[in-house]
């Protein structure tokens, strides 16, 4: 049994301890209550965690199974890839070998190309030097005196067609030429029509070589260039040339005088042909042949007229009914040979052709050629004729050639060149 030496002190300590207990009791009780609540939450959390863990474990197991399955596919893919890579590596090596071989060829080609380019440059330089030398001889070293003309085009026209430059008078703007056939021609600085007829063989068609004899009605004779070319055919018996413009007509007479051996075949008329006898206005550009017209509309579409219309001159001129004049010549000269109609009247073609059709004169014609202006088509108008050629210079200007059906003889075309 414990003896208390000082019971009073013990009681005091016990009282203090009890008082401390009483002071902390509420805190301890709150703590215990909170602990119980937290324990419940912890249990609930743990239970929920275990549930989620169980679900996730199942998903994890499925994922692992799928991963292992995919791993098999991956391994199979890698194996296939390695096989393909091995094959492609072999192909790559072959490609590299071929590339290196081709590179050698390419290098050889480039070396050859550089050499060819240098040789070509040398050839071009030599050609240009020779071209300038030839042109210098052609112009007798006096090219600059040929004013207001494309001297390169003029030289090429003559050089490639064996047309000789006979003489040139700069102060008179006169140029004399001689063709390969020996036809002498005079022109000013506008030489376009000579180029069309003699350099590009205008009005040269097979029927002119097939006809045993023919005569030509040259409506729009211009400077006589085409008339002389027709007359140069041995089978051509006569050319009847009609020119409406006095200045151009005089130019034609000068060309005929240069060729007396041909001029005797050519009969000239200083009036135009139309659908009736009349005195009309004609529109001219000084110095420009082949574009005089009786149709004011034509001056709004032709390129030279568009450039120089401010220089236009209006003159009075006579025209006569085409059918009456041609029929009269046929009767008076007792023409029984083939008849060629060349017509180039800068827009008046349809008036003339309609007049010839209406009076049954076109039936006597075997070949029609010329230029069509202002756009009206001839295919439906020229019944009984076949179109041989049609060449457009602009939307509403083109050359044409029609031959009577009986002289149209098409050859079969080879299927293999």
KEBADO-422881 format. One record per residue (C-alpha): residue number from 1; x, z, y. Coordinates in nm, 3 decimals, padded with zeros to 5 digits. Layout:
<pts>
pt i:NUM px:X pz:Z py:Y
...
</pts>
This chain:
<pts>
pt i:1 px:00.000 pz:00.000 py:00.000
pt i:2 px:00.132 pz:-00.102 py:00.336
pt i:3 px:00.156 pz:00.174 py:00.586
pt i:4 px:00.114 pz:00.100 py:00.950
pt i:5 px:00.367 pz:00.269 py:01.164
pt i:6 px:00.178 pz:00.185 py:01.475
pt i:7 px:-00.183 pz:00.095 py:01.407
pt i:8 px:-00.257 pz:00.040 py:01.770
pt i:9 px:-00.001 pz:-00.236 py:01.806
pt i:10 px:-00.133 pz:-00.401 py:01.493
pt i:11 px:-00.484 pz:-00.397 py:01.630
pt i:12 px:-00.362 pz:-00.547 py:01.956
pt i:13 px:-00.181 pz:-00.829 py:01.772
pt i:14 px:-00.483 pz:-00.888 py:01.555
pt i:15 px:-00.704 pz:-00.909 py:01.860
pt i:16 px:-00.470 pz:-01.156 py:02.024
pt i:17 px:-00.457 pz:-01.369 py:01.710
pt i:18 px:-00.833 pz:-01.364 py:01.680
pt i:19 px:-00.871 pz:-01.456 py:02.045
pt i:20 px:-00.631 pz:-01.752 py:01.993
pt i:21 px:-00.834 pz:-01.856 py:01.690
pt i:22 px:-01.154 pz:-01.832 py:01.888
pt i:23 px:-00.994 pz:-02.043 py:02.165
pt i:24 px:-00.877 pz:-02.317 py:01.924
pt i:25 px:-01.173 pz:-02.309 py:01.690
pt i:26 px:-01.371 pz:-02.568 py:01.883
pt i:27 px:-01.071 pz:-02.801 py:01.896
pt i:28 px:-01.006 pz:-02.757 py:01.527
pt i:29 px:-01.371 pz:-02.811 py:01.448
pt i:30 px:-01.381 pz:-03.128 py:01.665
pt i:31 px:-01.063 pz:-03.247 py:01.499
pt i:32 px:-01.204 pz:-03.192 py:01.152
pt i:33 px:-01.527 pz:-03.369 py:01.242
pt i:34 px:-01.333 pz:-03.663 py:01.393
pt i:35 px:-01.110 pz:-03.669 py:01.088
pt i:36 px:-01.411 pz:-03.695 py:00.860
pt i:37 px:-01.554 pz:-03.981 py:01.068
pt i:38 px:-01.219 pz:-04.161 py:01.071
pt i:39 px:-01.191 pz:-04.107 py:00.699
pt i:40 px:-01.529 pz:-04.275 py:00.654
pt i:41 px:-01.418 pz:-04.568 py:00.869
pt i:42 px:-01.093 pz:-04.587 py:00.678
pt i:43 px:-01.283 pz:-04.591 py:00.351
pt i:44 px:-01.518 pz:-04.862 py:00.483
pt i:45 px:-01.222 pz:-05.065 py:00.613
pt i:46 px:-01.036 pz:-05.021 py:00.286
pt i:47 px:-01.341 pz:-05.127 py:00.087
pt i:48 px:-01.393 pz:-05.431 py:00.313
pt i:49 px:-01.023 pz:-05.513 py:00.290
pt i:50 px:-01.036 pz:-05.491 py:-00.088
pt i:51 px:-01.341 pz:-05.720 py:-00.091
pt i:52 px:-01.171 pz:-05.975 py:00.139
pt i:53 px:-00.849 pz:-05.942 py:-00.056
pt i:54 px:-01.039 pz:-06.015 py:-00.375
pt i:55 px:-01.196 pz:-06.327 py:-00.224
pt i:56 px:-00.865 pz:-06.441 py:-00.074
pt i:57 px:-00.689 pz:-06.374 py:-00.399
pt i:58 px:-00.931 pz:-06.614 py:-00.566
pt i:59 px:-00.868 pz:-06.873 py:-00.293
pt i:60 px:-00.496 pz:-06.809 py:-00.322
pt i:61 px:-00.509 pz:-06.869 py:-00.694
pt i:62 px:-00.698 pz:-07.195 py:-00.639
pt i:63 px:-00.450 pz:-07.295 py:-00.369
pt i:64 px:-00.162 pz:-07.224 py:-00.605
pt i:65 px:-00.327 pz:-07.435 py:-00.875
pt i:66 px:-00.386 pz:-07.719 py:-00.627
pt i:67 px:-00.032 pz:-07.685 py:-00.494
pt i:68 px:00.109 pz:-07.707 py:-00.845
pt i:69 px:-00.111 pz:-08.017 py:-00.910
pt i:70 px:00.001 pz:-08.175 py:-00.582
pt i:71 px:00.356 pz:-08.086 py:-00.664
pt i:72 px:00.323 pz:-08.298 py:-00.977
pt i:73 px:00.192 pz:-08.586 py:-00.765
pt i:74 px:00.472 pz:-08.530 py:-00.516
pt i:75 px:00.728 pz:-08.538 py:-00.792
pt i:76 px:00.571 pz:-08.856 py:-00.929
pt i:77 px:00.571 pz:-09.009 py:-00.578
pt i:78 px:00.933 pz:-08.912 py:-00.522
pt i:79 px:01.031 pz:-09.062 py:-00.855
pt i:80 px:00.843 pz:-09.384 py:-00.773
pt i:81 px:00.994 pz:-09.384 py:-00.424
pt i:82 px:01.341 pz:-09.345 py:-00.567
pt i:83 px:01.275 pz:-09.634 py:-00.806
pt i:84 px:01.147 pz:-09.854 py:-00.522
pt i:85 px:01.431 pz:-09.741 py:-00.299
pt i:86 px:01.675 pz:-09.842 py:-00.569
pt i:87 px:01.514 pz:-10.186 py:-00.598
pt i:88 px:01.496 pz:-10.225 py:-00.221
pt i:89 px:01.853 pz:-10.114 py:-00.186
pt i:90 px:01.951 pz:-10.397 py:-00.417
pt i:91 px:01.738 pz:-10.638 py:-00.213
pt i:92 px:01.887 pz:-10.495 py:00.106
pt i:93 px:02.236 pz:-10.554 py:-00.024
pt i:94 px:02.145 pz:-10.914 py:-00.112
pt i:95 px:01.985 pz:-10.957 py:00.231
pt i:96 px:02.299 pz:-10.825 py:00.400
pt i:97 px:02.510 pz:-11.068 py:00.198
pt i:98 px:02.277 pz:-11.355 py:00.295
pt i:99 px:02.272 pz:-11.242 py:00.657
pt i:100 px:02.650 pz:-11.234 py:00.670
pt i:101 px:02.657 pz:-11.583 py:00.516
pt i:102 px:02.400 pz:-11.707 py:00.768
pt i:103 px:02.591 pz:-11.538 py:01.046
pt i:104 px:02.889 pz:-11.749 py:00.952
pt i:105 px:02.668 pz:-12.058 py:00.970
pt i:106 px:02.524 pz:-11.940 py:01.302
pt i:107 px:02.869 pz:-11.888 py:01.444
pt i:108 px:02.970 pz:-12.233 py:01.324
pt i:109 px:02.650 pz:-12.379 py:01.478
pt i:110 px:02.715 pz:-12.203 py:01.809
pt i:111 px:03.068 pz:-12.337 py:01.815
pt i:112 px:02.931 pz:-12.684 py:01.742
pt i:113 px:02.655 pz:-12.639 py:02.002
pt i:114 px:02.904 pz:-12.539 py:02.268
pt i:115 px:03.112 pz:-12.843 py:02.183
pt i:116 px:02.805 pz:-13.071 py:02.189
pt i:117 px:02.689 pz:-12.920 py:02.518
pt i:118 px:03.027 pz:-12.983 py:02.672
pt i:119 px:03.026 pz:-13.339 py:02.536
pt i:120 px:02.670 pz:-13.389 py:02.663
pt i:121 px:02.766 pz:-13.261 py:03.006
pt i:122 px:03.058 pz:-13.501 py:03.006
pt i:123 px:02.826 pz:-13.784 py:02.896
pt i:124 px:02.572 pz:-13.698 py:03.169
pt i:125 px:02.845 pz:-13.683 py:03.431
pt i:126 px:02.976 pz:-14.018 py:03.308
pt i:127 px:02.623 pz:-14.165 py:03.307
pt i:128 px:02.559 pz:-14.043 py:03.661
pt i:129 px:02.890 pz:-14.187 py:03.775
pt i:130 px:02.813 pz:-14.520 py:03.607
pt i:131 px:02.455 pz:-14.509 py:03.738
pt i:132 px:02.583 pz:-14.463 py:04.092
pt i:133 px:02.840 pz:-14.740 py:04.038
pt i:134 px:02.575 pz:-14.979 py:03.901
pt i:135 px:02.337 pz:-14.893 py:04.182
pt i:136 px:02.616 pz:-14.943 py:04.433
pt i:137 px:02.686 pz:-15.292 py:04.299
pt i:138 px:02.313 pz:-15.370 py:04.286
pt i:139 px:02.265 pz:-15.282 py:04.653
pt i:140 px:02.603 pz:-15.429 py:04.750
pt i:141 px:02.701 pz:-15.088 py:04.883
pt i:142 px:02.421 pz:-15.104 py:05.140
pt i:143 px:02.151 pz:-14.886 py:04.982
pt i:144 px:02.080 pz:-14.702 py:05.308
pt i:145 px:01.959 pz:-15.023 py:05.470
pt i:146 px:01.658 pz:-15.029 py:05.234
pt i:147 px:01.441 pz:-14.808 py:05.450
pt i:148 px:01.104 pz:-14.647 py:05.372
pt i:149 px:01.128 pz:-14.708 py:04.998
pt i:150 px:01.228 pz:-14.525 py:04.681
pt i:151 px:01.558 pz:-14.701 py:04.612
pt i:152 px:01.603 pz:-14.529 py:04.273
pt i:153 px:01.266 pz:-14.657 py:04.155
pt i:154 px:01.337 pz:-15.002 py:04.297
pt i:155 px:01.679 pz:-15.017 py:04.126
pt i:156 px:01.537 pz:-14.902 py:03.790
pt i:157 px:01.254 pz:-15.155 py:03.810
pt i:158 px:01.502 pz:-15.436 py:03.862
pt i:159 px:01.780 pz:-15.309 py:03.633
pt i:160 px:01.563 pz:-15.250 py:03.325
pt i:161 px:01.374 pz:-15.578 py:03.365
pt i:162 px:01.664 pz:-15.807 py:03.453
pt i:163 px:01.527 pz:-15.870 py:03.802
pt i:164 px:01.804 pz:-15.988 py:04.033
pt i:165 px:01.829 pz:-15.882 py:04.395
pt i:166 px:01.902 pz:-16.211 py:04.572
pt i:167 px:01.918 pz:-16.099 py:04.933
pt i:168 px:01.793 pz:-15.849 py:05.186
pt i:169 px:01.732 pz:-15.876 py:05.558
pt i:170 px:01.695 pz:-15.518 py:05.691
pt i:171 px:01.592 pz:-15.624 py:06.041
pt i:172 px:01.314 pz:-15.844 py:05.897
pt i:173 px:01.223 pz:-15.602 py:05.615
pt i:174 px:01.251 pz:-15.893 py:05.370
pt i:175 px:01.369 pz:-15.857 py:05.010
pt i:176 px:01.420 pz:-16.159 py:04.783
pt i:177 px:01.418 pz:-16.117 py:04.405
pt i:178 px:01.441 pz:-16.339 py:04.098
pt i:179 px:01.281 pz:-16.243 py:03.767
pt i:180 px:01.429 pz:-16.299 py:03.423
pt i:181 px:01.204 pz:-16.606 py:03.391
pt i:182 px:01.351 pz:-16.753 py:03.709
pt i:183 px:01.051 pz:-16.681 py:03.934
pt i:184 px:01.161 pz:-16.609 py:04.290
pt i:185 px:00.967 pz:-16.348 py:04.486
pt i:186 px:00.971 pz:-16.214 py:04.839
pt i:187 px:00.846 pz:-15.867 py:04.929
pt i:188 px:00.875 pz:-15.608 py:05.199
pt i:189 px:00.955 pz:-15.243 py:05.128
pt i:190 px:00.630 pz:-15.209 py:04.928
pt i:191 px:00.715 pz:-15.346 py:04.583
pt i:192 px:00.449 pz:-15.166 py:04.375
pt i:193 px:00.260 pz:-15.482 py:04.271
pt i:194 px:00.579 pz:-15.654 py:04.153
pt i:195 px:00.649 pz:-15.352 py:03.934
pt i:196 px:00.300 pz:-15.360 py:03.783
pt i:197 px:00.307 pz:-15.733 py:03.704
pt i:198 px:00.672 pz:-15.805 py:03.616
pt i:199 px:00.819 pz:-15.468 py:03.515
pt i:200 px:00.518 pz:-15.331 py:03.325
pt i:201 px:00.388 pz:-15.669 py:03.207
pt i:202 px:00.051 pz:-15.644 py:03.373
pt i:203 px:-00.188 pz:-15.924 py:03.275
pt i:204 px:00.010 pz:-15.999 py:02.957
pt i:205 px:-00.238 pz:-16.012 py:02.668
pt i:206 px:-00.221 pz:-16.183 py:02.324
pt i:207 px:-00.492 pz:-16.438 py:02.404
pt i:208 px:-00.275 pz:-16.600 py:02.672
pt i:209 px:-00.039 pz:-16.697 py:02.390
pt i:210 px:-00.323 pz:-16.798 py:02.158
pt i:211 px:-00.509 pz:-17.030 py:02.394
pt i:212 px:-00.384 pz:-17.387 py:02.364
pt i:213 px:-00.480 pz:-17.450 py:02.726
pt i:214 px:-00.627 pz:-17.223 py:02.990
pt i:215 px:-00.699 pz:-17.202 py:03.361
pt i:216 px:-00.713 pz:-16.885 py:03.569
pt i:217 px:-00.950 pz:-16.787 py:03.846
pt i:218 px:-00.742 pz:-16.530 py:04.037
pt i:219 px:-00.992 pz:-16.338 py:04.253
pt i:220 px:-00.782 pz:-16.115 py:04.475
pt i:221 px:-00.467 pz:-16.329 py:04.465
pt i:222 px:-00.277 pz:-16.085 py:04.688
pt i:223 px:00.080 pz:-16.211 py:04.749
pt i:224 px:00.066 pz:-16.461 py:04.463
pt i:225 px:00.272 pz:-16.256 py:04.216
pt i:226 px:00.015 pz:-16.276 py:03.934
pt i:227 px:-00.066 pz:-16.641 py:04.008
pt i:228 px:00.301 pz:-16.734 py:03.962
pt i:229 px:00.322 pz:-16.537 py:03.638
pt i:230 px:00.015 pz:-16.716 py:03.500
pt i:231 px:00.146 pz:-17.055 py:03.613
pt i:232 px:00.471 pz:-16.989 py:03.428
pt i:233 px:00.288 pz:-17.016 py:03.093
pt i:234 px:00.328 pz:-17.368 py:02.953
pt i:235 px:-00.033 pz:-17.355 py:02.832
pt i:236 px:-00.161 pz:-17.268 py:03.180
pt i:237 px:-00.295 pz:-17.584 py:03.341
pt i:238 px:-00.413 pz:-17.444 py:03.674
pt i:239 px:-00.457 pz:-17.126 py:03.877
pt i:240 px:-00.726 pz:-17.098 py:04.145
pt i:241 px:-00.631 pz:-16.816 py:04.380
pt i:242 px:-00.868 pz:-16.651 py:04.629
pt i:243 px:-00.731 pz:-16.419 py:04.898
pt i:244 px:-00.952 pz:-16.275 py:05.172
pt i:245 px:-00.683 pz:-16.133 py:05.405
pt i:246 px:-00.504 pz:-16.395 py:05.619
pt i:247 px:-00.178 pz:-16.196 py:05.642
pt i:248 px:-00.162 pz:-16.149 py:05.265
pt i:249 px:-00.262 pz:-16.512 py:05.207
pt i:250 px:00.033 pz:-16.630 py:05.420
pt i:251 px:00.260 pz:-16.401 py:05.216
pt i:252 px:00.132 pz:-16.570 py:04.898
pt i:253 px:00.205 pz:-16.917 py:05.037
pt i:254 px:00.561 pz:-16.809 py:05.109
pt i:255 px:00.604 pz:-16.697 py:04.747
pt i:256 px:00.461 pz:-17.027 py:04.623
pt i:257 px:00.703 pz:-17.220 py:04.844
pt i:258 px:00.990 pz:-17.038 py:04.672
pt i:259 px:00.871 pz:-17.178 py:04.336
pt i:260 px:00.776 pz:-17.546 py:04.380
pt i:261 px:00.800 pz:-17.609 py:04.003
pt i:262 px:00.506 pz:-17.367 py:03.959
pt i:263 px:00.326 pz:-17.403 py:04.291
pt i:264 px:00.182 pz:-17.743 py:04.199
pt i:265 px:-00.035 pz:-17.566 py:03.939
pt i:266 px:-00.177 pz:-17.321 py:04.194
pt i:267 px:-00.465 pz:-17.401 py:04.429
pt i:268 px:-00.523 pz:-17.142 py:04.700
pt i:269 px:-00.832 pz:-17.048 py:04.900
pt i:270 px:-00.822 pz:-16.831 py:05.211
pt i:271 px:-01.157 pz:-16.661 py:05.161
pt i:272 px:-01.299 pz:-16.396 py:04.934
pt i:273 px:-01.570 pz:-16.419 py:04.670
pt i:274 px:-01.881 pz:-16.204 py:04.666
pt i:275 px:-02.252 pz:-16.223 py:04.580
pt i:276 px:-02.334 pz:-16.444 py:04.882
pt i:277 px:-02.183 pz:-16.642 py:05.170
pt i:278 px:-02.115 pz:-16.409 py:05.460
pt i:279 px:-01.878 pz:-16.289 py:05.730
pt i:280 px:-01.780 pz:-15.929 py:05.663
pt i:281 px:-01.549 pz:-15.651 py:05.777
pt i:282 px:-01.238 pz:-15.589 py:05.570
pt i:283 px:-01.017 pz:-15.279 py:05.591
pt i:284 px:-00.638 pz:-15.319 py:05.579
pt i:285 px:-00.321 pz:-15.112 py:05.596
pt i:286 px:-00.039 pz:-15.310 py:05.765
pt i:287 px:00.248 pz:-15.385 py:05.527
pt i:288 px:00.061 pz:-15.264 py:05.218
pt i:289 px:-00.046 pz:-15.531 py:04.973
pt i:290 px:-00.308 pz:-15.491 py:04.705
pt i:291 px:-00.530 pz:-15.238 py:04.882
pt i:292 px:-00.726 pz:-15.448 py:05.133
pt i:293 px:-01.094 pz:-15.382 py:05.068
pt i:294 px:-01.440 pz:-15.480 py:05.185
pt i:295 px:-01.576 pz:-15.143 py:05.067
pt i:296 px:-01.526 pz:-14.860 py:05.316
pt i:297 px:-01.592 pz:-14.611 py:05.034
pt i:298 px:-01.270 pz:-14.727 py:04.865
pt i:299 px:-01.063 pz:-14.600 py:05.158
pt i:300 px:-01.174 pz:-14.247 py:05.070
pt i:301 px:-01.043 pz:-14.246 py:04.711
pt i:302 px:-00.725 pz:-14.456 py:04.689
pt i:303 px:-00.403 pz:-14.256 py:04.730
pt i:304 px:-00.234 pz:-14.481 py:04.988
pt i:305 px:-00.550 pz:-14.497 py:05.195
pt i:306 px:-00.573 pz:-14.119 py:05.191
pt i:307 px:-00.217 pz:-14.097 py:05.325
pt i:308 px:-00.237 pz:-14.368 py:05.590
pt i:309 px:-00.599 pz:-14.410 py:05.690
pt i:310 px:-00.517 pz:-14.348 py:06.056
pt i:311 px:-00.330 pz:-14.684 py:06.050
pt i:312 px:-00.638 pz:-14.870 py:05.924
pt i:313 px:-00.709 pz:-15.211 py:06.075
pt i:314 px:-01.056 pz:-15.368 py:06.061
pt i:315 px:-01.074 pz:-15.747 py:06.050
pt i:316 px:-01.340 pz:-16.011 py:06.011
pt i:317 px:-01.321 pz:-16.230 py:05.700
pt i:318 px:-01.527 pz:-16.489 py:05.516
pt i:319 px:-01.668 pz:-16.455 py:05.165
pt i:320 px:-01.852 pz:-16.712 py:04.957
pt i:321 px:-02.082 pz:-16.685 py:04.660
pt i:322 px:-01.862 pz:-16.650 py:04.351
pt i:323 px:-02.083 pz:-16.833 py:04.103
pt i:324 px:-02.129 pz:-17.136 py:04.329
pt i:325 px:-01.757 pz:-17.173 py:04.405
pt i:326 px:-01.638 pz:-17.129 py:04.045
pt i:327 px:-01.907 pz:-17.356 py:03.902
pt i:328 px:-01.821 pz:-17.623 py:04.158
pt i:329 px:-01.449 pz:-17.610 py:04.066
pt i:330 px:-01.529 pz:-17.628 py:03.693
pt i:331 px:-01.738 pz:-17.939 py:03.749
pt i:332 px:-01.507 pz:-18.113 py:03.998
pt i:333 px:-01.191 pz:-18.053 py:03.792
pt i:334 px:-01.373 pz:-18.118 py:03.464
pt i:335 px:-01.238 pz:-17.797 py:03.310
pt i:336 px:-01.277 pz:-17.791 py:02.931
pt i:337 px:-01.000 pz:-17.545 py:02.845
pt i:338 px:-01.030 pz:-17.169 py:02.807
pt i:339 px:-01.113 pz:-16.988 py:03.130
pt i:340 px:-00.942 pz:-16.664 py:03.233
pt i:341 px:-01.093 pz:-16.449 py:03.507
pt i:342 px:-00.852 pz:-16.211 py:03.679
pt i:343 px:-01.033 pz:-15.990 py:03.930
pt i:344 px:-00.887 pz:-15.717 py:04.148
pt i:345 px:-01.080 pz:-15.683 py:04.473
pt i:346 px:-01.053 pz:-15.308 py:04.546
pt i:347 px:-01.418 pz:-15.222 py:04.493
pt i:348 px:-01.605 pz:-15.555 py:04.513
pt i:349 px:-01.568 pz:-15.636 py:04.141
pt i:350 px:-01.925 pz:-15.545 py:04.048
pt i:351 px:-02.087 pz:-15.759 py:04.316
pt i:352 px:-01.886 pz:-16.057 py:04.192
pt i:353 px:-01.946 pz:-15.993 py:03.821
pt i:354 px:-02.319 pz:-15.937 py:03.873
pt i:355 px:-02.340 pz:-16.267 py:04.059
pt i:356 px:-02.156 pz:-16.450 py:03.780
pt i:357 px:-02.382 pz:-16.291 py:03.517
pt i:358 px:-02.704 pz:-16.364 py:03.705
pt i:359 px:-02.609 pz:-16.732 py:03.737
pt i:360 px:-02.483 pz:-16.774 py:03.378
pt i:361 px:-02.129 pz:-16.850 py:03.493
pt i:362 px:-01.968 pz:-16.560 py:03.307
pt i:363 px:-02.074 pz:-16.727 py:02.981
pt i:364 px:-01.809 pz:-16.992 py:03.052
pt i:365 px:-01.532 pz:-16.728 py:03.078
pt i:366 px:-01.326 pz:-16.636 py:02.769
pt i:367 px:-01.104 pz:-16.357 py:02.905
pt i:368 px:-01.165 pz:-16.109 py:03.188
pt i:369 px:-00.899 pz:-15.872 py:03.319
pt i:370 px:-00.826 pz:-15.679 py:03.633
pt i:371 px:-00.896 pz:-15.343 py:03.791
pt i:372 px:-01.223 pz:-15.155 py:03.818
pt i:373 px:-01.278 pz:-14.935 py:04.122
pt i:374 px:-01.548 pz:-14.693 py:04.232
pt i:375 px:-01.622 pz:-14.580 py:03.877
pt i:376 px:-01.898 pz:-14.810 py:03.744
pt i:377 px:-01.846 pz:-14.883 py:03.373
pt i:378 px:-01.822 pz:-15.243 py:03.252
pt i:379 px:-01.883 pz:-15.193 py:02.879
pt i:380 px:-02.260 pz:-15.229 py:02.903
pt i:381 px:-02.241 pz:-15.508 py:03.157
pt i:382 px:-02.008 pz:-15.749 py:02.977
pt i:383 px:-02.233 pz:-15.845 py:02.685
pt i:384 px:-02.060 pz:-16.071 py:02.434
pt i:385 px:-01.714 pz:-15.936 py:02.519
pt i:386 px:-01.490 pz:-15.688 py:02.337
pt i:387 px:-01.277 pz:-15.440 py:02.525
pt i:388 px:-00.906 pz:-15.484 py:02.449
pt i:389 px:-00.758 pz:-15.219 py:02.676
pt i:390 px:-00.848 pz:-14.972 py:02.945
pt i:391 px:-00.589 pz:-14.773 py:03.140
pt i:392 px:-00.691 pz:-14.506 py:03.391
pt i:393 px:-00.491 pz:-14.451 py:03.711
pt i:394 px:-00.743 pz:-14.205 py:03.856
pt i:395 px:-01.092 pz:-14.081 py:03.771
pt i:396 px:-01.256 pz:-14.385 py:03.929
pt i:397 px:-00.980 pz:-14.650 py:03.910
pt i:398 px:-00.868 pz:-14.820 py:03.588
pt i:399 px:-00.736 pz:-15.150 py:03.462
pt i:400 px:-00.931 pz:-15.337 py:03.195
pt i:401 px:-00.923 pz:-15.640 py:02.970
pt i:402 px:-01.220 pz:-15.793 py:02.786
pt i:403 px:-01.214 pz:-16.094 py:02.555
pt i:404 px:-01.508 pz:-16.298 py:02.430
pt i:405 px:-01.621 pz:-16.193 py:02.083
pt i:406 px:-01.506 pz:-16.516 py:01.917
pt i:407 px:-01.146 pz:-16.456 py:02.032
pt i:408 px:-01.136 pz:-16.091 py:01.924
pt i:409 px:-00.950 pz:-16.076 py:01.592
pt i:410 px:-00.851 pz:-15.727 py:01.485
pt i:411 px:-00.579 pz:-15.690 py:01.222
pt i:412 px:-00.604 pz:-15.417 py:00.954
pt i:413 px:-00.410 pz:-15.101 py:01.030
pt i:414 px:-00.151 pz:-14.976 py:00.782
pt i:415 px:-00.228 pz:-14.625 py:00.660
pt i:416 px:00.137 pz:-14.530 py:00.627
pt i:417 px:00.398 pz:-14.570 py:00.893
</pts>
